[in-house]
Amino acid sequence: MDPLRQYQIAFVGLKAGVHEFSYDIDEWFFKSFDDSLVRKGKLRVHLSFDKGMSFFLLNFHISGTVQLMCDRCAADLALPLDSEYPIVVKFDEHAEAEKDDSMADVVYINRSSSHLDVSQLIYEFINLSIPLNHVSCDYLRGEKPCNADILNRLAPSSHKNLTMVKDPRWDNLSNIKFN
């Protein structure tokens, strides 16, 4: 059985109007995607699905935590996420690659489709929600440092006994004057 089958919405049988869907995301979800940055996490996705006659309005609300490695000390870090992403789904016979890139938050599906798979959208939105720097918020506020042993090993003071050897080839560069 396909583990991502629960993320397929059979929109043909739905009446026009707003429909609500909720998904619990855990490590089984991330295992379905090759080379995923996230391996573990506990997330809740709330999807508001507004079915119109010729298009759908989707609003994804993602909240929870993902487990990542801290960029400073390589310790496990539970990073909180809370974000919303709106998407418009339109019917069109042409391939999505031929469409204009100016409408980035529009997804095109074929008119003969009966299901909309939102698993890839959820996966991409989770990855978009992750900040570039994976550092504990407590560390940034100065309340709780990362793994102190690792930070002490990385501190410049631990390299005091290394002496800098001056290379005479670079002496002429110190005479350069900038205007």
C-alpha positions as CSV (number, residue, x, y, z in Angstrom):
1,M,0.0,0.0,0.0
2,D,1.2,3.5,-0.8
3,P,2.1,5.4,2.4
4,L,1.2,8.7,0.8
5,R,-2.3,7.6,-0.3
6,Q,-3.9,9.4,2.6
7,Y,-2.7,12.7,1.1
8,Q,-4.7,12.3,-2.1
9,I,-7.9,14.3,-2.1
10,A,-10.8,13.0,-4.2
11,F,-12.2,16.3,-5.2
12,V,-14.7,15.0,-7.7
13,G,-17.1,14.0,-5.0
14,L,-16.8,17.2,-3.0
15,K,-19.4,19.8,-3.1
16,A,-18.5,23.4,-3.8
17,G,-17.4,25.3,-0.7
18,V,-14.8,25.0,2.0
19,H,-13.6,21.6,3.3
20,E,-11.2,21.0,6.1
21,F,-8.4,18.3,6.2
22,S,-5.9,17.5,8.9
23,Y,-2.7,15.5,8.6
24,D,-0.3,14.3,11.2
25,I,3.3,14.2,9.9
26,D,6.0,12.0,11.5
27,E,9.2,10.2,10.4
28,W,7.2,7.8,8.1
29,F,6.2,10.8,6.0
30,F,9.8,11.9,5.6
31,K,11.0,8.4,4.7
32,S,8.8,8.6,1.6
33,F,11.0,11.3,0.1
34,D,14.6,10.5,-1.0
35,D,17.4,12.7,0.4
36,S,15.1,14.5,2.8
37,L,16.7,17.1,5.0
38,V,14.3,16.2,7.8
39,R,14.3,12.7,9.2
40,K,12.1,13.1,12.3
41,G,9.5,15.5,13.4
42,K,6.0,15.8,14.8
43,L,3.9,18.2,12.7
44,R,0.3,18.9,12.2
45,V,-1.0,20.2,8.8
46,H,-4.4,21.8,8.6
47,L,-5.6,22.2,5.0
48,S,-8.5,24.5,4.2
49,F,-9.7,23.3,0.7
50,D,-12.1,25.8,-1.0
51,K,-13.6,24.1,-4.0
52,G,-14.8,26.5,-6.8
53,M,-16.2,25.6,-10.2
54,S,-12.9,26.0,-12.1
55,F,-10.3,26.2,-9.4
56,F,-9.4,25.4,-5.8
57,L,-8.0,27.6,-3.1
58,L,-5.8,25.7,-0.7
59,N,-4.4,27.1,2.5
60,F,-1.9,25.0,4.4
61,H,-1.2,25.7,8.1
62,I,1.8,23.8,9.3
63,S,2.8,23.7,13.0
64,G,5.0,21.5,15.2
65,T,8.7,20.6,15.5
66,V,11.3,18.9,13.3
67,Q,14.5,17.3,14.5
68,L,17.6,18.7,12.9
69,M,21.3,18.9,13.8
70,C,22.5,22.1,15.3
71,D,24.8,24.1,13.1
72,R,27.0,25.2,16.1
73,C,27.5,22.0,18.1
74,A,26.0,19.2,16.0
75,A,23.6,18.2,18.8
76,D,20.0,17.2,18.1
77,L,17.8,20.2,17.9
78,A,14.0,20.4,18.0
79,L,13.2,23.3,15.8
80,P,9.6,24.7,16.1
81,L,7.7,25.5,12.9
82,D,4.6,27.5,12.4
83,S,3.7,28.8,9.0
84,E,0.9,29.2,6.4
85,Y,1.0,28.8,2.6
86,P,-1.8,29.6,0.2
87,I,-2.0,27.8,-3.2
88,V,-4.3,28.1,-6.2
89,V,-5.1,25.0,-8.2
90,K,-6.3,25.5,-11.7
91,F,-7.4,23.1,-14.4
92,D,-5.5,23.1,-17.6
93,E,-4.6,20.6,-20.4
94,H,-1.1,21.9,-20.9
95,A,2.0,20.8,-19.1
96,E,2.9,22.9,-16.0
97,A,6.4,23.5,-17.4
98,E,4.9,25.6,-20.2
99,K,3.3,28.0,-17.8
100,D,4.4,31.5,-16.8
101,D,6.7,31.6,-13.8
102,S,5.3,34.9,-12.6
103,M,2.4,32.9,-10.9
104,A,4.6,30.8,-8.7
105,D,1.9,29.8,-6.2
106,V,-0.4,28.3,-8.8
107,V,-0.6,24.6,-9.5
108,Y,-2.1,23.2,-12.7
109,I,-3.8,19.9,-13.0
110,N,-5.4,18.1,-15.9
111,R,-9.1,18.3,-16.3
112,S,-9.4,14.5,-16.4
113,S,-7.9,14.3,-12.9
114,S,-10.1,13.1,-10.1
115,H,-7.5,13.3,-7.2
116,L,-5.2,15.9,-6.0
117,D,-2.0,14.7,-4.2
118,V,-0.9,17.2,-1.6
119,S,2.0,15.2,-0.2
120,Q,4.6,16.9,-2.3
121,L,3.2,20.3,-1.5
122,I,3.3,19.6,2.2
123,Y,6.9,18.3,2.0
124,E,8.0,21.4,0.1
125,F,6.2,23.7,2.6
126,I,7.8,22.0,5.5
127,N,11.3,22.5,3.9
128,L,10.5,26.1,3.1
129,S,9.5,26.7,6.8
130,I,13.0,25.6,8.1
131,P,15.3,28.6,8.7
132,L,18.7,28.6,7.0
133,N,20.6,28.5,10.3
134,H,19.7,25.6,12.6
135,V,20.6,27.1,16.0
136,S,18.6,26.8,19.2
137,C,16.4,29.9,19.9
138,D,17.5,29.6,23.6
139,Y,21.1,30.0,22.5
140,L,20.3,33.1,20.5
141,R,18.6,34.7,23.5
142,G,21.6,33.9,25.7
143,E,19.6,31.6,28.0
144,K,21.0,28.2,27.3
145,P,24.1,27.4,25.4
146,C,24.6,24.6,22.9
147,N,26.7,21.6,23.8
148,A,29.4,23.4,25.9
149,D,32.0,20.7,25.4
150,I,31.9,21.0,21.6
151,L,31.8,24.8,21.8
152,N,34.9,24.8,24.0
153,R,36.7,22.7,21.6
154,L,35.9,25.1,18.7
155,A,36.7,28.3,20.6
156,P,39.7,30.2,19.4
157,S,41.3,30.1,22.9
158,S,41.9,26.4,22.4
159,H,44.3,27.3,19.6
160,K,46.5,29.6,21.6
161,N,49.5,27.4,21.4
162,L,49.6,27.6,17.6
163,T,52.0,30.2,16.4
164,M,51.5,32.1,13.2
165,V,54.5,31.9,10.9
166,K,54.9,35.0,8.8
167,D,55.4,34.4,5.1
168,P,57.8,37.1,3.6
169,R,56.2,36.8,0.2
170,W,53.2,38.8,1.4
171,D,55.1,41.7,2.9
172,N,54.8,43.9,-0.2
173,L,51.0,43.7,0.0
174,S,51.0,45.6,3.3
175,N,52.4,48.6,1.4
176,I,49.4,48.9,-0.9
177,K,47.4,52.1,-0.3
178,F,43.7,52.3,-1.2
179,N,42.2,55.6,-2.3
